[in-house]
Amino acid sequence: MDHTEQNETEQITTASPLAQLIEQVEGQIQNIIVGQKPMIDLLLAGLLADGHILIEGAPGVAKTLTAKLLAKLVDVQFSRIQFTPDLMPSDVLGTSVFNPQTATFQFKPGPVFSNIVLIDEINRAPAKTQAALFEVMEERQVTVDGHTNHMRAPFMVIGTQNPIEHEGTYRLPEGQLDRFLMKIVVGYPSLEEEITILERQNQQAITTLLDDIKPVITAEILEHARKQIRAIHIEPKLIEFIARLVFATRNDRSLYIGASPRASIALMQTAKAIGVLRGRSFVIPEDVLYAAPAILRHRIHLTPEREMEGATTDDVLREIISSLEIPR
């Protein structure tokens, strides 16, 4: 065995405890959620890569349930915010309240001061409230009345939205979309999966199953796992491929807005997390290709001509990827 092969074997052995932990988490999720493996994979990758996640899908496809389940498996604080058109920034971030005993204003934290924050129907709040999330999502802090309040690690926002119903919704600002590590699109289950859903629901209510879930990951374990993810090996040729892919979105005729350098960093970190989910301590091209649609689809925008043709951002991404040479 040469030096390279020996190092690779040692790396895989080092990653094994983390891979086993992830396997345990995935198993608990799949005991409740039928199918939806890509959503589960990407949610776990987002958790490991320390990013925020936007989940889009029709009502009833387990978006909120999966997010709540993930939060229960991590032994940290969890809060849920239902976004509505009348929601104000102070309802999310918190506000300063006058204390007559000390004759001073004291900051009362809002529900965003948690570790995992689920925002249901995130596109129902107006622009003013959406803009209030910019600082907390990017810098993990909230500034109110000139005072900065830092979030406790880990901090993760999971937003859900319905792509079908547009009445009473507001399009998320580009700056906010770019702060989401990834956008997961959830489809309907297959016929076989739906039969399994009915059979499980007939035997035991989902709420009962959720009550039986016990945390598997602590904040300390998660922080250690994230450090391991950052140390995962990625070849220079794969780093160059990621840069070429993101750069190509800025020069494609089908797009009038391409992805930013933040997308390149997000794709690299998520590919590392996917590699670990697959039981490896190094990145392969398939990890990058698996993560690319979720990382890029909300960061690029079609020209009106391509929209009229019925194309989607995923279609354009496939075209761009097929035009590039994938390193081997």
C-alpha positions as CSV (number, residue, x, y, z in Angstrom):
1,M,0.0,0.0,0.0
2,D,1.5,3.3,-1.0
3,H,1.5,6.5,1.1
4,T,-1.6,8.0,-0.6
5,E,-3.7,4.8,-0.2
6,Q,-2.7,4.6,3.5
7,N,-3.7,8.2,4.1
8,E,-7.0,7.6,2.4
9,T,-7.7,4.6,4.5
10,E,-6.9,6.5,7.7
11,Q,-9.2,9.3,6.6
12,I,-12.1,7.0,6.0
13,T,-11.6,5.4,9.4
14,T,-11.5,8.8,11.0
15,A,-14.8,9.8,9.3
16,S,-16.6,6.5,10.3
17,P,-17.9,7.6,13.7
18,L,-19.5,10.7,12.1
19,A,-20.9,8.6,9.3
20,Q,-22.4,6.1,11.8
21,L,-24.0,9.0,13.7
22,I,-25.5,10.4,10.5
23,E,-26.8,6.9,9.6
24,Q,-28.5,6.8,13.0
25,V,-30.2,10.2,12.4
26,E,-31.3,9.2,8.9
27,G,-32.8,6.0,10.2
28,Q,-34.9,7.8,12.8
29,I,-36.1,10.3,10.2
30,Q,-37.0,7.5,7.7
31,N,-39.0,5.7,10.5
32,I,-41.5,8.6,10.3
33,I,-40.9,10.2,6.9
34,V,-41.7,8.0,3.9
35,G,-39.5,8.5,0.9
36,Q,-38.2,12.1,0.3
37,K,-34.6,10.9,0.6
38,P,-33.2,13.8,-1.4
39,M,-34.8,16.3,1.0
40,I,-33.5,14.4,4.0
41,D,-30.0,14.1,2.6
42,L,-29.9,17.8,1.7
43,L,-31.3,18.9,5.1
44,L,-28.6,16.9,6.9
45,A,-26.0,18.3,4.6
46,G,-27.2,21.8,5.3
47,L,-27.0,21.1,9.1
48,L,-23.4,19.8,8.7
49,A,-22.4,22.7,6.4
50,D,-23.8,25.3,8.9
51,G,-26.2,26.9,6.5
52,H,-29.8,28.0,6.3
53,I,-32.3,26.1,4.2
54,L,-35.4,27.0,2.1
55,I,-37.8,24.2,1.4
56,E,-40.4,24.7,-1.3
57,G,-43.3,22.3,-2.0
58,A,-47.0,21.9,-2.2
59,P,-49.0,21.6,1.1
60,G,-48.9,18.2,2.7
61,V,-45.6,16.9,1.5
62,A,-44.0,16.8,5.0
63,K,-41.9,20.0,4.7
64,T,-42.7,21.3,8.2
65,L,-42.8,17.8,9.7
66,T,-39.3,17.0,8.5
67,A,-37.9,20.3,9.8
68,K,-39.5,19.7,13.2
69,L,-38.2,16.1,13.2
70,L,-34.6,17.3,12.4
71,A,-34.9,19.8,15.3
72,K,-36.0,17.1,17.7
73,L,-33.0,14.9,16.8
74,V,-30.6,17.7,17.7
75,D,-30.5,18.5,21.4
76,V,-30.8,22.3,21.0
77,Q,-33.4,25.0,21.4
78,F,-36.1,25.1,18.7
79,S,-38.7,27.7,17.8
80,R,-41.3,28.0,15.2
81,I,-42.5,31.3,13.6
82,Q,-45.6,31.5,11.5
83,F,-45.1,34.3,9.0
84,T,-48.2,36.4,8.2
85,P,-48.7,39.6,6.3
86,D,-49.1,41.7,9.5
87,L,-45.9,40.4,11.1
88,M,-43.6,43.2,12.2
89,P,-39.7,42.9,12.5
90,S,-40.0,43.3,16.3
91,D,-42.3,40.2,16.4
92,V,-39.4,38.2,15.1
93,L,-36.3,39.9,16.4
94,G,-37.5,41.2,19.7
95,T,-37.9,44.7,21.1
96,S,-36.7,47.0,23.9
97,V,-39.1,47.2,26.9
98,F,-39.0,49.9,29.5
99,N,-38.3,48.6,33.0
100,P,-39.8,51.1,35.5
101,Q,-37.7,49.6,38.4
102,T,-34.4,50.4,36.8
103,A,-35.7,53.3,34.6
104,T,-33.9,51.7,31.7
105,F,-34.9,49.9,28.5
106,Q,-34.2,46.1,28.4
107,F,-34.0,44.0,25.3
108,K,-36.7,41.3,25.2
109,P,-35.5,38.7,22.6
110,G,-37.9,37.5,19.9
111,P,-38.5,33.9,18.8
112,V,-35.6,34.1,16.3
113,F,-33.3,33.8,19.4
114,S,-33.1,30.0,19.3
115,N,-30.8,27.4,17.7
116,I,-33.0,25.9,15.0
117,V,-35.7,28.3,13.8
118,L,-38.5,27.0,11.6
119,I,-40.2,29.8,9.6
120,D,-43.4,28.5,8.1
121,E,-44.6,30.2,4.9
122,I,-41.7,32.5,5.0
123,N,-42.9,34.4,1.8
124,R,-46.1,35.6,3.6
125,A,-44.4,38.4,5.5
126,P,-43.8,41.8,3.9
127,A,-40.4,43.1,2.7
128,K,-39.8,45.0,5.9
129,T,-40.0,41.9,8.0
130,Q,-37.9,39.9,5.4
131,A,-35.2,42.5,5.5
132,A,-35.0,42.2,9.3
133,L,-33.7,38.6,8.7
134,F,-30.7,39.8,6.6
135,E,-28.4,40.5,9.5
136,V,-29.3,37.5,11.7
137,M,-29.0,35.0,8.8
138,E,-25.6,36.3,7.6
139,E,-23.9,37.6,10.7
140,R,-25.7,35.5,13.4
141,Q,-26.5,38.7,15.3
142,V,-29.3,41.1,15.9
143,T,-28.9,44.9,16.3
144,V,-31.7,46.7,18.0
145,D,-31.5,50.3,19.2
146,G,-27.8,50.4,18.6
147,H,-27.1,47.3,20.7
148,T,-25.8,44.1,19.1
149,N,-27.0,40.7,20.4
150,H,-25.2,37.6,19.2
151,M,-26.9,34.3,18.5
152,R,-25.8,31.2,20.3
153,A,-24.3,28.5,18.1
154,P,-25.6,26.5,16.4
155,F,-28.0,28.8,14.6
156,M,-30.0,27.6,11.6
157,V,-33.1,29.0,9.8
158,I,-35.3,26.6,7.9
159,G,-37.9,28.4,5.9
160,T,-40.9,26.7,4.1
161,Q,-42.9,28.1,1.2
162,N,-45.7,27.0,-1.1
163,P,-44.9,27.7,-4.8
164,I,-48.6,27.3,-5.9
165,E,-50.5,29.8,-3.9
166,H,-49.4,33.4,-4.5
167,E,-52.3,35.4,-3.0
168,G,-51.1,37.2,0.1
169,T,-47.5,36.3,-0.5
170,Y,-44.4,38.4,-1.2
171,R,-41.4,37.4,-3.3
172,L,-38.3,37.0,-1.2
173,P,-35.7,39.7,-1.8
174,E,-32.6,38.5,-3.8
175,G,-30.3,39.4,-0.9
176,Q,-32.3,37.2,1.5
177,L,-32.4,34.3,-1.0
178,D,-28.7,34.4,-1.4
179,R,-28.3,33.9,2.4
180,F,-30.0,30.5,2.2
181,L,-27.3,27.9,1.7
182,M,-29.8,25.8,-0.4
183,K,-33.3,25.6,-1.8
184,I,-34.8,22.1,-1.6
185,V,-37.8,21.4,-3.9
186,V,-40.1,18.7,-2.6
187,G,-42.4,16.8,-4.9
188,Y,-45.3,14.4,-4.3
189,P,-44.7,10.8,-3.1
190,S,-45.0,7.9,-5.5
191,L,-48.0,5.7,-5.3
192,E,-46.2,3.0,-3.3
193,E,-44.9,5.6,-0.9
194,E,-48.4,7.1,-0.4
195,I,-49.8,3.6,0.4
196,T,-47.0,3.2,3.0
197,I,-47.9,6.6,4.5
198,L,-51.6,5.5,4.8
199,E,-50.6,2.2,6.4
200,R,-48.4,3.9,9.0
201,Q,-51.0,6.6,9.7
202,N,-53.6,3.9,10.2
203,Q,-51.4,2.1,12.8
204,Q,-50.2,5.1,14.8
205,A,-50.6,8.9,14.6
206,I,-47.6,10.9,13.5
207,T,-47.8,13.1,16.7
208,T,-47.3,9.9,18.8
209,L,-44.2,8.9,16.8
210,L,-42.8,12.4,17.2
211,D,-43.2,12.2,21.0
212,D,-41.1,9.1,21.0
213,I,-38.1,10.7,19.2
214,K,-35.1,11.4,21.4
215,P,-32.2,13.7,20.6
216,V,-29.2,12.0,19.0
217,I,-26.8,15.0,18.4
218,T,-25.7,17.5,21.0
219,A,-24.5,21.0,20.2
220,E,-20.9,19.9,21.0
221,I,-21.1,16.9,18.7
222,L,-22.5,19.1,15.9
223,E,-19.7,21.6,16.3
224,H,-17.1,18.9,16.2
225,A,-18.8,17.4,13.1
226,R,-18.7,20.8,11.4
227,K,-15.0,21.1,12.0
228,Q,-14.5,17.7,10.5
229,I,-16.5,18.7,7.4
230,R,-14.3,21.8,6.9
231,A,-11.2,19.5,7.0
232,I,-12.6,17.1,4.4
233,H,-10.2,16.8,1.4
234,I,-11.2,18.2,-1.9
235,E,-9.0,18.0,-5.0
236,P,-7.8,21.3,-6.7
237,K,-9.4,20.2,-10.0
238,L,-12.8,19.9,-8.2
239,I,-12.4,23.4,-6.7
240,E,-11.7,24.6,-10.2
241,F,-14.8,22.8,-11.5
242,I,-17.0,24.5,-8.9
243,A,-15.6,27.9,-9.8
244,R,-16.2,27.2,-13.6
245,L,-19.7,26.0,-12.9
246,V,-20.7,29.1,-10.9
247,F,-18.8,31.4,-13.3
248,A,-20.7,29.9,-16.2
249,T,-24.1,31.0,-14.7
250,R,-22.9,34.6,-15.1
251,N,-22.3,34.3,-18.8
252,D,-25.2,32.1,-19.9
253,R,-27.7,33.7,-22.4
254,S,-30.6,32.0,-20.6
255,L,-29.9,33.9,-17.4
256,Y,-30.0,37.5,-16.5
257,I,-28.7,37.0,-13.0
258,G,-26.0,34.5,-12.2
259,A,-24.7,33.1,-8.9
260,S,-22.3,35.0,-6.6
261,P,-19.1,33.8,-5.0
262,R,-21.1,33.0,-2.0
263,A,-22.6,30.2,-4.1
264,S,-19.2,28.8,-4.9
265,I,-18.4,28.6,-1.2
266,A,-21.8,27.0,-0.4
267,L,-21.3,24.4,-3.1
268,M,-17.9,23.4,-1.9
269,Q,-19.0,23.1,1.7
270,T,-22.2,21.2,0.8
271,A,-20.3,18.8,-1.4
272,K,-18.0,18.0,1.5
273,A,-21.0,17.3,3.7
274,I,-22.5,15.1,1.0
275,G,-19.3,13.2,0.9
276,V,-19.5,12.5,4.6
277,L,-23.1,11.4,4.3
278,R,-21.9,8.9,1.8
279,G,-19.4,7.6,4.2
280,R,-16.3,9.2,2.7
281,S,-13.7,11.7,3.9
282,F,-13.1,13.2,0.5
283,V,-15.2,14.8,-2.3
284,I,-15.9,13.2,-5.7
285,P,-17.5,14.9,-8.7
286,E,-20.9,13.2,-8.0
287,D,-21.0,15.1,-4.6
288,V,-20.7,18.4,-6.4
289,L,-23.3,17.4,-9.1
290,Y,-25.8,16.2,-6.4
291,A,-25.6,19.4,-4.5
292,A,-25.4,21.9,-7.4
293,P,-29.2,22.3,-8.2
294,A,-30.1,22.9,-4.5
295,I,-27.3,25.4,-4.1
296,L,-27.8,27.3,-7.3
297,R,-31.5,27.2,-8.3
298,H,-32.5,30.1,-6.1
299,R,-29.5,32.2,-6.9
300,I,-30.0,32.4,-10.7
301,H,-32.9,34.0,-12.7
302,L,-34.1,33.2,-16.2
303,T,-34.5,35.7,-18.9
304,P,-38.2,36.5,-19.8
305,E,-37.7,34.6,-23.1
306,R,-36.7,31.3,-21.4
307,E,-39.5,31.7,-18.9
308,M,-42.0,32.0,-21.8
309,E,-40.6,28.8,-23.2
310,G,-41.5,27.1,-20.0
311,A,-37.9,26.4,-18.9
312,T,-36.9,26.2,-15.3
313,T,-33.6,27.1,-13.6
314,D,-32.9,23.4,-13.1
315,D,-33.2,22.9,-16.9
316,V,-30.6,25.7,-17.5
317,L,-28.3,24.2,-14.8
318,R,-28.5,20.8,-16.5
319,E,-27.5,22.5,-19.8
320,I,-24.6,24.4,-18.2
321,I,-23.3,21.2,-16.5
322,S,-23.5,19.2,-19.7
323,S,-21.4,21.8,-21.4
324,L,-18.6,21.6,-18.9
325,E,-15.9,18.9,-18.6
326,I,-16.4,17.0,-15.4
327,P,-13.1,16.1,-13.8
328,R,-12.3,12.5,-13.1
